[in-house]
Amino acid sequence: MKHLIIFAHPNGQGSFNRSILDRVKSTSEKRAVETQVRDLYQLNFNPVISWNELQGANQGITPEEIRYEHQLIREADLITLVYPLWWMGFPAILKGYLDRVLSHGFAYKTENGQSVGLLQGKKMQQFITIGSNVEKYQQFGIDKSLRDCLVDGLFNFCGIKDIQHKFFGDIHIIDDNARQKMLEEVEQITSQNLTALLSTQENLNSKESV
């Protein structure tokens, strides 16, 4: 089983997002799951999609670096996104990554005039930090809007239906005890998702051996 973690925070060492990444990674590795981290800032990933690249995708022409990302996503059973919410959206580098990587012919296709997602059968989890209060977001319905756009709306379109996401709020004012509780929740969610996937895989292996 393979687990792909996509991390997008400019403070790749000292941020709480990094702590989330480390907890997700260690939880995965404890279960002997093959784990791959894509730290977009460390990779200096180019988030700008050119017109030539956009046109090329419709002709099946894909840059080598994007083909590599395609391979990682294609092979992944669990995909984890770790990022801060900035101006009600992804950090620019993550938005650009998704613009370039979730290309036509890889993430979706057009069939009989309809778009069809091509990334079925994958599980996704997202851990999203926000500087504001989660309860206030819920009060005004912002959490639902974000889920509809950033989480379900985008990835359902690409065929990923099994998605969990968690907002962690007040990041700049909470104390270390609160952060530790959040990390414990990250570990619990990740462990549950890995357990479900491993169980499904074991069941499939058992049926194949009969």
FIMIVO-449773 format. One record per residue: residue in three letters; y, z, x of N, C-alpha, C, O in turn. Coordinates in nm, 3 decimals. Layout:
% residues N
NODE  zaza       ny       nz       nx      cay      caz      cax       cy       cz       cx       oy       oz       ox
NODE   Ala        Y        Z        X        Y        Z        X        Y        Z        X        Y        Z        X
...
END
This chain:
% residues 210
NODE  zaza       ny       nz       nx      cay      caz      cax       cy       cz       cx       oy       oz       ox
NODE   Met   -0.119    0.000    0.084    0.000    0.000    0.000    0.124    0.000    0.087    0.125    0.060    0.195
NODE   Lys    0.230   -0.067    0.041    0.351   -0.080    0.120    0.474   -0.032    0.043    0.487   -0.054   -0.077
NODE   His    0.561    0.034    0.116    0.682    0.093    0.060    0.802    0.040    0.138    0.810    0.058    0.259
NODE   Leu    0.893   -0.025    0.069    1.014   -0.080    0.130    1.134    0.005    0.087    1.157    0.024   -0.032
NODE   Ile    1.210    0.055    0.186    1.329    0.135    0.159    1.451    0.057    0.207    1.458    0.019    0.323
NODE   Ile    1.545    0.034    0.117    1.669   -0.037    0.151    1.783    0.063    0.146    1.811    0.122    0.042
NODE   Phe    1.848    0.082    0.261    1.947    0.188    0.279    2.084    0.127    0.306    2.097    0.040    0.392
NODE   Ala    2.186    0.174    0.233    2.320    0.116    0.250    2.425    0.227    0.253    2.480    0.264    0.149
NODE   His    2.452    0.278    0.372    2.562    0.373    0.390    2.615    0.357    0.532    2.536    0.355    0.627
NODE   Pro    2.748    0.345    0.549    2.802    0.321    0.683    2.781    0.437    0.780    2.778    0.417    0.901
NODE   Asn    2.767    0.560    0.725    2.737    0.675    0.810    2.586    0.691    0.813    2.529    0.769    0.737
NODE   Gly    2.523    0.617    0.902    2.377    0.611    0.904    2.309    0.731    0.962    2.186    0.739    0.959
NODE   Gln    2.385    0.826    1.016    2.323    0.943    1.078    2.363    1.075    1.011    2.278    1.162    0.992
NODE   Gly    2.491    1.090    0.974    2.537    1.220    0.927    2.561    1.233    0.779    2.609    1.337    0.735
NODE   Ser    2.530    1.133    0.700    2.559    1.137    0.556    2.445    1.202    0.478    2.332    1.212    0.526
NODE   Phe    2.477    1.245    0.356    2.372    1.297    0.268    2.278    1.185    0.228    2.159    1.208    0.205
NODE   Asn    2.331    1.064    0.219    2.245    0.949    0.192    2.136    0.936    0.298    2.022    0.902    0.268
NODE   Arg    2.174    0.965    0.424    2.075    0.961    0.531    1.968    1.067    0.510    1.850    1.043    0.536
NODE   Ser    2.008    1.184    0.464    1.911    1.289    0.435    1.814    1.247    0.326    1.695    1.277    0.332
NODE   Ile    1.867    1.177    0.225    1.780    1.124    0.119    1.682    1.024    0.178    1.562    1.030    0.150
NODE   Leu    1.733    0.932    0.259    1.646    0.834    0.324    1.535    0.902    0.404    1.418    0.865    0.392
NODE   Asp    1.572    1.001    0.484    1.472    1.069    0.567    1.366    1.139    0.481    1.248    1.140    0.516
NODE   Arg    1.408    1.196    0.369    1.312    1.264    0.282    1.218    1.164    0.215    1.098    1.189    0.205
NODE   Val    1.272    1.053    0.169    1.188    0.949    0.109    1.087    0.898    0.211    0.969    0.884    0.180
NODE   Lys    1.135    0.870    0.331    1.050    0.815    0.437    0.939    0.914    0.475    0.823    0.875    0.487
NODE   Ser    0.974    1.040    0.495    0.874    1.139    0.535    0.771    1.162    0.424    0.653    1.182    0.453
NODE   Thr    0.816    1.161    0.299    0.723    1.177    0.187    0.624    1.063    0.182    0.505    1.083    0.155
NODE   Ser    0.672    0.943    0.209    0.586    0.825    0.209    0.487    0.830    0.325    0.368    0.803    0.308
NODE   Glu    0.536    0.866    0.442    0.450    0.866    0.561    0.344    0.976    0.556    0.236    0.961    0.612
NODE   Lys    0.375    1.088    0.488    0.276    1.194    0.472    0.153    1.145    0.396    0.043    1.197    0.413
NODE   Arg    0.173    1.045    0.314    0.063    0.990    0.235    0.003    0.866    0.301   -0.075    0.793    0.241
NODE   Ala    0.040    0.846    0.426   -0.014    0.735    0.505    0.016    0.599    0.442   -0.062    0.505    0.454
NODE   Val    0.131    0.591    0.375    0.174    0.465    0.315    0.255    0.388    0.421    0.342    0.445    0.486
NODE   Glu    0.226    0.260    0.436    0.301    0.177    0.529    0.445    0.165    0.480    0.470    0.111    0.373
NODE   Thr    0.539    0.215    0.561    0.677    0.228    0.516    0.771    0.150    0.607    0.766    0.162    0.729
NODE   Gln    0.857    0.070    0.545    0.953   -0.013    0.618    1.093    0.021    0.570    1.118    0.020    0.449
NODE   Val    1.185    0.051    0.663    1.324    0.082    0.629    1.414   -0.034    0.671    1.404   -0.084    0.783
NODE   Arg    1.500   -0.075    0.580    1.602   -0.176    0.612    1.739   -0.108    0.600    1.793   -0.096    0.490
NODE   Asp    1.793   -0.065    0.713    1.924   -0.003    0.719    2.026   -0.116    0.735    2.044   -0.169    0.845
NODE   Leu    2.091   -0.152    0.626    2.172   -0.274    0.626    2.289   -0.268    0.723    2.323   -0.369    0.784
NODE   Tyr    2.351   -0.152    0.738    2.461   -0.141    0.832    2.412   -0.147    0.976    2.473   -0.213    1.060
NODE   Gln    2.302   -0.081    1.004    2.246   -0.086    1.139    2.203   -0.227    1.175    2.217   -0.270    1.290
NODE   Leu    2.152   -0.299    1.077    2.111   -0.437    1.099    2.231   -0.533    1.109    2.217   -0.648    1.149
NODE   Asn    2.349   -0.480    1.072    2.468   -0.565    1.066    2.441   -0.687    0.979    2.474   -0.800    1.014
NODE   Phe    2.380   -0.660    0.864    2.342   -0.768    0.772    2.466   -0.841    0.722    2.563   -0.778    0.680
NODE   Asn    2.462   -0.973    0.728    2.573   -1.055    0.678    2.562   -1.066    0.526    2.470   -1.131    0.475
NODE   Pro    2.655   -1.005    0.452    2.644   -1.004    0.305    2.706   -1.125    0.237    2.701   -1.136    0.114
NODE   Val    2.764   -1.217    0.314    2.838   -1.329    0.254    2.746   -1.449    0.237    2.693   -1.503    0.334
NODE   Ile    2.728   -1.489    0.113    2.647   -1.607    0.085    2.737   -1.730    0.086    2.840   -1.734    0.018
NODE   Ser    2.699   -1.829    0.163    2.779   -1.952    0.172    2.741   -2.048    0.060    2.637   -2.034   -0.004
NODE   Trp    2.827   -2.146    0.039    2.799   -2.248   -0.062    2.674   -2.327   -0.023    2.592   -2.360   -0.109
NODE   Asn    2.660   -2.358    0.106    2.543   -2.433    0.152    2.414   -2.355    0.127    2.314   -2.412    0.086
NODE   Glu    2.418   -2.225    0.151    2.299   -2.142    0.128    2.266   -2.135   -0.021    2.150   -2.141   -0.061
NODE   Leu    2.370   -2.121   -0.101    2.349   -2.114   -0.246    2.288   -2.243   -0.299    2.197   -2.240   -0.382
NODE   Gln    2.339   -2.356   -0.252    2.284   -2.484   -0.293    2.143   -2.505   -0.238    2.057   -2.561   -0.305
NODE   Gly    2.122   -2.460   -0.115    1.991   -2.475   -0.053    1.882   -2.400   -0.128    1.769   -2.447   -0.134
NODE   Ala    1.916   -2.285   -0.185    1.816   -2.207   -0.258    1.758   -2.288   -0.374    1.640   -2.276   -0.405
NODE   Asn    1.841   -2.369   -0.437    1.794   -2.451   -0.548    1.703   -2.566   -0.502    1.636   -2.630   -0.583
NODE   Gln    1.704   -2.590   -0.371    1.619   -2.694   -0.315    1.504   -2.636   -0.232    1.432   -2.708   -0.164
NODE   Gly    1.489   -2.504   -0.240    1.381   -2.440   -0.166    1.409   -2.423   -0.018    1.317   -2.403    0.061
NODE   Ile    1.536   -2.431    0.020    1.575   -2.415    0.161    1.631   -2.275    0.179    1.731   -2.238    0.118
NODE   Thr    1.565   -2.195    0.264    1.602   -2.055    0.280    1.620   -2.021    0.427    1.534   -2.056    0.508
NODE   Pro    1.731   -1.955    0.464    1.750   -1.914    0.604    1.636   -1.823    0.650    1.577   -1.750    0.571
NODE   Glu    1.607   -1.829    0.778    1.494   -1.753    0.833    1.507   -1.604    0.807    1.408   -1.538    0.773
NODE   Glu    1.629   -1.548    0.823    1.645   -1.404    0.805    1.623   -1.363    0.660    1.580   -1.250    0.633
NODE   Ile    1.652   -1.453    0.566    1.629   -1.422    0.425    1.481   -1.436    0.391    1.429   -1.361    0.308
NODE   Arg    1.413   -1.530    0.454    1.269   -1.543    0.433    1.196   -1.415    0.474    1.098   -1.375    0.412
NODE   Tyr    1.246   -1.351    0.580    1.185   -1.225    0.625    1.203   -1.116    0.519    1.110   -1.041    0.491
NODE   Glu    1.323   -1.108    0.461    1.346   -1.010    0.353    1.259   -1.042    0.232    1.207   -0.951    0.167
NODE   His    1.243   -1.168    0.203    1.155   -1.209    0.093    1.013   -1.158    0.117    0.948   -1.107    0.025
NODE   Gln    0.967   -1.173    0.238    0.831   -1.130    0.271    0.816   -0.980    0.249    0.715   -0.935    0.194
NODE   Leu    0.914   -0.902    0.293    0.907   -0.757    0.278    0.904   -0.716    0.131    0.828   -0.629    0.091
NODE   Ile    0.989   -0.781    0.051    0.993   -0.749   -0.092    0.866   -0.795   -0.161    0.812   -0.725   -0.247
NODE   Arg    0.819   -0.912   -0.126    0.698   -0.967   -0.188    0.578   -0.874   -0.165    0.495   -0.857   -0.253
NODE   Glu    0.570   -0.817   -0.046    0.455   -0.734   -0.011    0.468   -0.590   -0.059    0.369   -0.517   -0.063
NODE   Ala    0.588   -0.548   -0.095    0.612   -0.408   -0.130    0.556   -0.373   -0.268    0.573   -0.448   -0.364
NODE   Asp    0.490   -0.260   -0.275    0.445   -0.205   -0.403    0.553   -0.117   -0.463    0.575   -0.117   -0.584
NODE   Leu    0.621   -0.040   -0.378    0.733    0.045   -0.419    0.856    0.004   -0.339    0.851   -0.010   -0.217
NODE   Ile    0.967   -0.015   -0.411    1.095   -0.047   -0.348    1.192    0.066   -0.380    1.212    0.101   -0.496
NODE   Thr    1.252    0.124   -0.276    1.348    0.232   -0.293    1.485    0.186   -0.245    1.498    0.131   -0.136
NODE   Leu    1.587    0.208   -0.327    1.725    0.183   -0.287    1.795    0.318   -0.272    1.786    0.404   -0.360
NODE   Val    1.866    0.335   -0.161    1.945    0.456   -0.138    2.087    0.411   -0.105    2.108    0.341   -0.007
NODE   Tyr    2.184    0.453   -0.188    2.322    0.407   -0.167    2.421    0.495   -0.242    2.384    0.560   -0.340
NODE   Pro    2.547    0.496   -0.199    2.652    0.563   -0.275    2.712    0.468   -0.377    2.718    0.347   -0.354
NODE   Leu    2.755    0.521   -0.488    2.823    0.439   -0.589    2.970    0.430   -0.551    3.040    0.531   -0.541
NODE   Trp    3.018    0.307   -0.530    3.157    0.284   -0.493    3.223    0.194   -0.597    3.177    0.083   -0.621
NODE   Trp    3.329    0.243   -0.660    3.402    0.164   -0.759    3.307    0.105   -0.864    3.315   -0.013   -0.899
NODE   Met    3.218    0.190   -0.910    3.124    0.156   -1.018    3.028    0.044   -0.979    2.982   -0.031   -1.065
NODE   Gly    2.996    0.034   -0.850    2.904   -0.071   -0.808    2.838   -0.039   -0.675    2.855    0.068   -0.618
NODE   Phe    2.761   -0.136   -0.629    2.696   -0.124   -0.499    2.800   -0.131   -0.387    2.904   -0.194   -0.405
NODE   Pro    2.775   -0.067   -0.272    2.854   -0.100   -0.154    2.845   -0.250   -0.128    2.743   -0.312   -0.158
NODE   Ala    2.951   -0.309   -0.074    2.958   -0.454   -0.059    2.840   -0.511    0.018    2.790   -0.619   -0.014
NODE   Ile    2.794   -0.438    0.119    2.685   -0.490    0.201    2.555   -0.499    0.121    2.475   -0.589    0.143
NODE   Leu    2.534   -0.405    0.029    2.415   -0.408   -0.056    2.428   -0.516   -0.163    2.332   -0.586   -0.193
NODE   Lys    2.547   -0.529   -0.220    2.570   -0.635   -0.319    2.545   -0.771   -0.255    2.483   -0.858   -0.315
NODE   Gly    2.595   -0.789   -0.132    2.573   -0.915   -0.063    2.428   -0.938   -0.027    2.379   -1.051   -0.032
NODE   Tyr    2.358   -0.831    0.009    2.214   -0.841    0.037    2.142   -0.892   -0.087    2.059   -0.983   -0.078
NODE   Leu    2.172   -0.835   -0.201    2.106   -0.876   -0.325    2.147   -1.018   -0.364    2.065   -1.094   -0.414
NODE   Asp    2.274   -1.054   -0.343    2.320   -1.191   -0.370    2.237   -1.292   -0.291    2.197   -1.396   -0.344
NODE   Arg    2.212   -1.261   -0.164    2.143   -1.356   -0.078    1.991   -1.352   -0.095    1.924   -1.455   -0.089
NODE   Val    1.938   -1.233   -0.115    1.792   -1.218   -0.114    1.728   -1.247   -0.250    1.620   -1.306   -0.256
NODE   Leu    1.793   -1.208   -0.357    1.735   -1.232   -0.491    1.768   -1.374   -0.536    1.838   -1.395   -0.635
NODE   Ser    1.718   -1.468   -0.462    1.755   -1.608   -0.482    1.665   -1.678   -0.584    1.554   -1.633   -0.615
NODE   His    1.717   -1.789   -0.633    1.641   -1.874   -0.726    1.516   -1.926   -0.654    1.522   -1.970   -0.540
NODE   Gly    1.405   -1.920   -0.724    1.279   -1.963   -0.665    1.202   -1.851   -0.599    1.082   -1.863   -0.575
NODE   Phe    1.271   -1.740   -0.570    1.204   -1.622   -0.516    1.204   -1.508   -0.618    1.098   -1.457   -0.654
NODE   Ala    1.321   -1.468   -0.663    1.330   -1.356   -0.757    1.320   -1.402   -0.902    1.281   -1.324   -0.989
NODE   Tyr    1.353   -1.526   -0.928    1.346   -1.578   -1.065    1.336   -1.731   -1.059    1.363   -1.793   -0.956
NODE   Lys    1.296   -1.788   -1.170    1.292   -1.933   -1.182    1.338   -1.971   -1.322    1.349   -1.886   -1.410
NODE   Thr    1.365   -2.098   -1.340    1.404   -2.147   -1.472    1.288   -2.227   -1.529    1.240   -2.322   -1.468
NODE   Glu    1.245   -2.188   -1.647    1.129   -2.250   -1.710    1.160   -2.277   -1.857    1.187   -2.184   -1.932
NODE   Asn    1.156   -2.403   -1.897    1.187   -2.442   -2.035    1.324   -2.389   -2.079    1.344   -2.346   -2.192
NODE   Gly    1.418   -2.396   -1.985    1.553   -2.354   -2.017    1.576   -2.205   -2.014    1.685   -2.158   -2.044
NODE   Gln    1.472   -2.128   -1.978    1.482   -1.982   -1.975    1.459   -1.931   -1.833    1.383   -1.989   -1.757
NODE   Ser    1.525   -1.821   -1.799    1.504   -1.756   -1.670    1.382   -1.666   -1.677    1.366   -1.590   -1.773
NODE   Val    1.298   -1.675   -1.577    1.175   -1.596   -1.572    1.173   -1.516   -1.442    1.184   -1.575   -1.334
NODE   Gly    1.159   -1.384   -1.450    1.153   -1.301   -1.331    1.022   -1.320   -1.258    0.917   -1.335   -1.320
NODE   Leu    1.028   -1.320   -1.125    0.910   -1.349   -1.043    0.861   -1.227   -0.964    0.766   -1.238   -0.888
NODE   Leu    0.925   -1.112   -0.981    0.888   -0.994   -0.903    0.815   -0.891   -0.988    0.838   -0.771   -0.975
NODE   Gln    0.728   -0.937   -1.073    0.655   -0.847   -1.163    0.557   -0.759   -1.084    0.516   -0.790   -0.973
NODE   Gly    0.523   -0.648   -1.147    0.418   -0.562   -1.093    0.464   -0.467   -0.985    0.381   -0.401   -0.921
NODE   Lys    0.594   -0.457   -0.964    0.645   -0.366   -0.862    0.710   -0.244   -0.927    0.761   -0.251   -1.038
NODE   Lys    0.707   -0.134   -0.854    0.775   -0.013   -0.898    0.899    0.005   -0.813    0.898   -0.022   -0.693
NODE   Met    1.007    0.050   -0.875    1.133    0.071   -0.803    1.189    0.209   -0.835    1.178    0.258   -0.947
NODE   Gln    1.250    0.269   -0.733    1.326    0.391   -0.754    1.460    0.378   -0.682    1.467    0.321   -0.573
NODE   Gln    1.565    0.432   -0.744    1.698    0.427   -0.685    1.755    0.568   -0.680    1.752    0.640   -0.779
NODE   Phe    1.808    0.606   -0.563    1.876    0.733   -0.547    2.022    0.702   -0.515    2.054    0.643   -0.412
NODE   Ile    2.110    0.743   -0.607    2.250    0.701   -0.603    2.339    0.824   -0.597    2.332    0.911   -0.684
NODE   Thr    2.424    0.833   -0.494    2.516    0.945   -0.484    2.652    0.906   -0.540    2.697    0.792   -0.525
NODE   Ile    2.717    1.002   -0.605    2.851    0.980   -0.658    2.938    1.101   -0.626    2.890    1.214   -0.620
NODE   Gly    3.066    1.076   -0.606    3.158    1.184   -0.577    3.199    1.261   -0.701    3.243    1.375   -0.692
NODE   Ser    3.183    1.198   -0.817    3.223    1.260   -0.943    3.109    1.342   -1.003    3.000    1.351   -0.947
NODE   Asn    3.138    1.400   -1.118    3.043    1.485   -1.187    2.953    1.402   -1.279    3.003    1.322   -1.359
NODE   Val    2.822    1.419   -1.267    2.728    1.340   -1.346    2.746    1.365   -1.495    2.740    1.272   -1.575
NODE   Glu    2.769    1.491   -1.532    2.784    1.524   -1.675    2.905    1.452   -1.736    2.900    1.411   -1.852
NODE   Lys    3.011    1.436   -1.659    3.128    1.362   -1.709    3.094    1.215   -1.728    3.137    1.154   -1.826
NODE   Tyr    3.018    1.160   -1.635    2.973    1.021   -1.651    2.891    1.005   -1.778    2.905    0.907   -1.850
NODE   Gln    2.805    1.102   -1.804    2.722    1.098   -1.924    2.807    1.113   -2.050    2.782    1.047   -2.151
NODE   Gln    2.906    1.199   -2.043    2.993    1.224   -2.158    3.065    1.097   -2.203    3.080    1.072   -2.322
NODE   Phe    3.107    1.017   -2.107    3.181    0.894   -2.139    3.092    0.771   -2.146    3.140    0.659   -2.167
NODE   Gly    2.961    0.790   -2.128    2.869    0.678   -2.137    2.865    0.589   -2.015    2.806    0.481   -2.017
NODE   Ile    2.929    0.636   -1.906    2.932    0.555   -1.785    2.793    0.543   -1.725    2.758    0.438   -1.671
NODE   Asp    2.714    0.649   -1.733    2.578    0.646   -1.677    2.494    0.538   -1.743    2.415    0.471   -1.676
NODE   Lys    2.510    0.520   -1.874    2.435    0.416   -1.946    2.482    0.277   -1.903    2.401    0.186   -1.885
NODE   Ser    2.614    0.261   -1.886    2.666    0.132   -1.843    2.614    0.095   -1.705    2.578   -0.020   -1.679
NODE   Leu    2.610    0.194   -1.616    2.559    0.170   -1.482    2.411    0.135   -1.485    2.365    0.047   -1.413
NODE   Arg    2.336    0.205   -1.570    2.193    0.174   -1.582    2.173    0.033   -1.634    2.089   -0.041   -1.583
NODE   Asp    2.250   -0.004   -1.734    2.236   -0.136   -1.794    2.270   -0.247   -1.696    2.211   -0.355   -1.700
NODE   Cys    2.367   -0.222   -1.606    2.412   -0.327   -1.513    2.342   -0.321   -1.379    2.276   -0.417   -1.338
NODE   Leu    2.356   -0.207   -1.308    2.307   -0.199   -1.171    2.156   -0.182   -1.162    2.095   -0.229   -1.066
NODE   Val    2.098   -0.117   -1.259    1.957   -0.080   -1.248    1.871   -0.175   -1.331    1.814   -0.271   -1.278
NODE   Asp    1.863   -0.150   -1.460    1.774   -0.228   -1.545    1.820   -0.373   -1.559    1.739   -0.466   -1.546
NODE   Gly    1.948   -0.392   -1.585    1.996   -0.528   -1.611    1.966   -0.625   -1.498    1.918   -0.735   -1.521
NODE   Leu    1.994   -0.583   -1.377    1.972   -0.670   -1.262    1.824   -0.690   -1.233    1.778   -0.803   -1.223
NODE   Phe    1.750   -0.581   -1.219    1.613   -0.592   -1.169    1.514   -0.630   -1.279    1.410   -0.689   -1.250
NODE   Asn    1.543   -0.597   -1.405    1.460   -0.647   -1.514    1.465   -0.799   -1.516    1.363   -0.865   -1.542
NODE   Phe    1.581   -0.855   -1.490    1.598   -1.001   -1.487    1.505   -1.063   -1.384    1.456   -1.175   -1.402
NODE   Cys    1.480   -0.989   -1.276    1.394   -1.040   -1.170    1.247   -1.003   -1.190    1.163   -1.032   -1.105
NODE   Gly    1.217   -0.939   -1.303    1.078   -0.910   -1.335    1.033   -0.769   -1.305    0.918   -0.734   -1.334
NODE   Ile    1.120   -0.686   -1.247    1.082   -0.547   -1.218    1.117   -0.461   -1.339    1.235   -0.444   -1.371
NODE   Lys    1.016   -0.409   -1.405    1.037   -0.332   -1.528    1.022   -0.182   -1.507    1.082   -0.102   -1.579
NODE   Asp    0.941   -0.143   -1.410    0.911   -0.002   -1.385    1.013    0.053   -1.285    0.992    0.047   -1.164
NODE   Ile    1.123    0.106   -1.337    1.234    0.150   -1.253    1.275    0.292   -1.291    1.291    0.325   -1.408
NODE   Gln    1.292    0.374   -1.190    1.352    0.507   -1.207    1.479    0.512   -1.124    1.486    0.455   -1.015
NODE   His    1.579    0.582   -1.174    1.699    0.601   -1.094    1.751    0.742   -1.116    1.733    0.801   -1.223
NODE   Lys    1.816    0.793   -1.013    1.867    0.930   -1.019    2.006    0.934   -0.957    2.026    0.891   -0.843
NODE   Phe    2.103    0.987   -1.034    2.237    1.009   -0.982    2.248    1.150   -0.927    2.204    1.246   -0.990
NODE   Phe    2.306    1.162   -0.810    2.336    1.293   -0.751    2.488    1.302   -0.739    2.549    1.229   -0.661
NODE   Gly    2.548    1.394   -0.817    2.693    1.401   -0.825    2.756    1.516   -0.749    2.688    1.603   -0.695
NODE   Asp    2.889    1.514   -0.748    2.971    1.616   -0.680    2.931    1.632   -0.533    2.936    1.742   -0.478
NODE   Ile    2.894    1.522   -0.471    2.838    1.526   -0.336    2.931    1.592   -0.235    2.885    1.657   -0.141
NODE   His    3.061    1.576   -0.253    3.156    1.625   -0.153    3.191    1.773   -0.170    3.257    1.832   -0.084
NODE   Ile    3.148    1.834   -0.279    3.188    1.974   -0.303    3.071    2.069   -0.316    3.091    2.191   -0.315
NODE   Ile    2.949    2.019   -0.329    2.834    2.108   -0.344    2.797    2.173   -0.210    2.834    2.123   -0.104
NODE   Asp    2.724    2.284   -0.217    2.685    2.353   -0.095    2.546    2.308   -0.048    2.482    2.225   -0.112
NODE   Asp    2.503    2.363    0.064    2.375    2.322    0.123    2.257    2.353    0.033    2.159    2.278    0.031
NODE   Asn    2.264    2.463   -0.042    2.154    2.497   -0.133    2.138    2.391   -0.241    2.026    2.353   -0.276
NODE   Ala    2.250    2.344   -0.294    2.246    2.239   -0.396    2.190    2.110   -0.338    2.114    2.039   -0.403
NODE   Arg    2.229    2.079   -0.214    2.178    1.959   -0.149    2.027    1.968   -0.127    1.955    1.870   -0.145
NODE   Gln    1.981    2.085   -0.087    1.838    2.103   -0.065    1.759    2.084   -0.195    1.650    2.027   -0.193
NODE   Lys    1.813    2.132   -0.306    1.747    2.113   -0.436    1.741    1.965   -0.471    1.642    1.918   -0.527
NODE   Met    1.847    1.892   -0.438    1.847    1.748   -0.464    1.741    1.679   -0.380    1.670    1.591   -0.429
NODE   Leu    1.729    1.718   -0.254    1.628    1.658   -0.167    1.487    1.690   -0.214    1.397    1.608   -0.202
NODE   Glu    1.469    1.810   -0.268    1.338    1.845   -0.324    1.306    1.756   -0.444    1.191    1.719   -0.466
NODE   Glu    1.410    1.724   -0.522    1.389    1.635   -0.637    1.356    1.493   -0.590    1.272    1.425   -0.649
NODE   Val    1.424    1.449   -0.483    1.393    1.319   -0.423    1.246    1.314   -0.381    1.177    1.216   -0.408
NODE   Glu    1.201    1.419   -0.316    1.061    1.424   -0.271    0.965    1.424   -0.389    0.862    1.357   -0.386
NODE   Gln    0.998    1.499   -0.492    0.911    1.506   -0.610    0.899    1.370   -0.679    0.789    1.326   -0.713
NODE   Ile    1.012    1.303   -0.699    1.011    1.172   -0.765    0.932    1.072   -0.682    0.849    0.997   -0.734
NODE   Thr    0.960    1.070   -0.551    0.891    0.976   -0.463    0.741    1.003   -0.461    0.660    0.910   -0.465
NODE   Ser    0.705    1.130   -0.454    0.563    1.166   -0.451    0.493    1.124   -0.579    0.381    1.073   -0.575
NODE   Gln    0.557    1.143   -0.692    0.499    1.104   -0.820    0.477    0.953   -0.827    0.373    0.907   -0.873
NODE   Asn    0.576    0.877   -0.782    0.564    0.732   -0.787    0.456    0.682   -0.692    0.381    0.590   -0.726
NODE   Leu    0.447    0.741   -0.574    0.343    0.702   -0.479    0.205    0.739   -0.532    0.110    0.662   -0.518
NODE   Thr    0.195    0.857   -0.592    0.067    0.900   -0.648    0.019    0.804   -0.755   -0.099    0.768   -0.760
NODE   Ala    0.111    0.762   -0.842    0.075    0.668   -0.949    0.028    0.535   -0.892   -0.071    0.478   -0.939
NODE   Leu    0.097    0.487   -0.791    0.059    0.359   -0.730   -0.074    0.370   -0.657   -0.159    0.281   -0.668
NODE   Leu   -0.094    0.478   -0.583   -0.219    0.495   -0.510   -0.337    0.509   -0.605   -0.446    0.458   -0.579
NODE   Ser   -0.314    0.578   -0.717   -0.420    0.593   -0.817   -0.457    0.459   -0.878   -0.575    0.428   -0.897
NODE   Thr   -0.355    0.379   -0.909   -0.380    0.246   -0.964   -0.456    0.159   -0.865   -0.548    0.087   -0.902
NODE   Gln   -0.418    0.168   -0.739   -0.484    0.090   -0.636   -0.630    0.133   -0.618   -0.718    0.049   -0.601
NODE   Glu   -0.654    0.263   -0.623   -0.791    0.314   -0.610   -0.877    0.267   -0.727   -0.994    0.232   -0.709
NODE   Asn   -0.820    0.267   -0.847   -0.894    0.221   -0.965   -0.930    0.073   -0.953   -1.040    0.031   -0.989
NODE   Leu   -0.834   -0.006   -0.903   -0.861   -0.148   -0.886   -0.969   -0.172   -0.781   -1.055   -0.258   -0.798
NODE   Asn   -0.964   -0.095   -0.674   -1.065   -0.108   -0.569   -1.203   -0.070   -0.621   -1.303   -0.132   -0.584
NODE   Ser   -1.208    0.033   -0.706   -1.336    0.077   -0.763   -1.396   -0.029   -0.853   -1.517   -0.053   -0.851
NODE   Lys   -1.310   -0.094   -0.933   -1.360   -0.199   -1.022   -1.411   -0.319   -0.943   -1.510   -0.382   -0.979
NODE   Glu   -1.339   -0.349   -0.834   -1.382   -0.464   -0.754   -1.514   -0.440   -0.681   -1.588   -0.534   -0.653
NODE   Ser   -1.543   -0.314   -0.652   -1.665   -0.282   -0.580   -1.787   -0.271   -0.670   -1.900   -0.265   -0.622
NODE   Val   -1.764   -0.267   -0.803   -1.876   -0.256   -0.898   -1.949   -0.389   -0.909   -2.046   -0.400   -0.984
END
